[in-house]
Amino acid sequence: MKELVYETQGTCAKAIRVLLNDNNVVEEVQFLGGCAGNTSGIASLIKGMKAEDVIQRLQGIRCGYKNTSCPDQLSKALQNMTSCQLN
């Protein structure tokens, strides 16, 4: 099992705690801060997904005028955990 607490940049959430199993499947995600309904929804939707699939779906999503978002920051956290750089 791998665990990471990723300090976000440019979002309302201050950090994201991620647990991946040995097959790089998402076991648990917790956002610290941010829009509670949206972040808990994201966490629930991606539970059981492969990290690589989550990265592909969430990478590059923007929040309003910001260059990033909580989903985008989650993709960055997962990239750090899996050393997977997808475009």
N, C-alpha and C positions, 0 to 999 in steps of 0.2 A: 504494500500500500504506500502511495506517495501522498504527501500533504504539503500544501503551499499556502502561505498567507501573502497575497499579492497586494502591495500598496498601489492603488489606482492613481491615475493622473488625469485631471480635467473632467472629473465626474462628481456627482453629489455623493456617491458611495466613496468611502475612504479606503476600504480594503475589501478583498474577496478571499474567502477561505475555500480551498478546493481539495477534495479527496479523490484520487484516482486509484483504481485497483491495478494489479500487476499487468493487466491487458490494456491499460490506458482507457478504461471505461469509467465514466463519471459516476462516483458513488454518492457524493454530496457536494453541494455548493451553498455557501452562506455569504451574503453581501452585508457589509457593515455600513449602514447608512443607505442613502438612495431612496427611491420610491418603493416602499415596502411591497405593494401589490405587484408591481412590474418585476422587481427582482426576485420575489418568491415564485412568481409565475415562470420566469426564465429558469430558475433552479429546478423547479418541478418538471418542466418540459424536457430538459436535457439529461435528467437522471437516467442512467442506463445506456446513454449514447457513447460512442467512441469519441475520444477527444478530437481526433482529426476531423470528424464530421461536424462537431460543434464549431471548431475553428472556421471551417469553410462557410458555415451558415451565418456566423456572427461577425466575422472579421469585416471591418470597414463601416459598420452601422454607425450613423451619426445621431446625436441628440440635439435637435434644433440647430442652433448656430454653431455648436461645438464641433470640433474635428474628431471627436470620439464619443463613446457612450458606455454605459455599464456593460452591455453585451460585447462591444468591441474590446473593452478592458478585460473581460473574461476570456476572450479569444487570445489576448496577449499573455494572460496568466497560463493558459493551457499550452501555448507555444513554448513558454519558459519551462514548463514541466516535461514536455515531450520532445523538445528541440526540433519541432516541426514548423517550418516556415512555408506556409501556403499563400498563394496570391489569388 
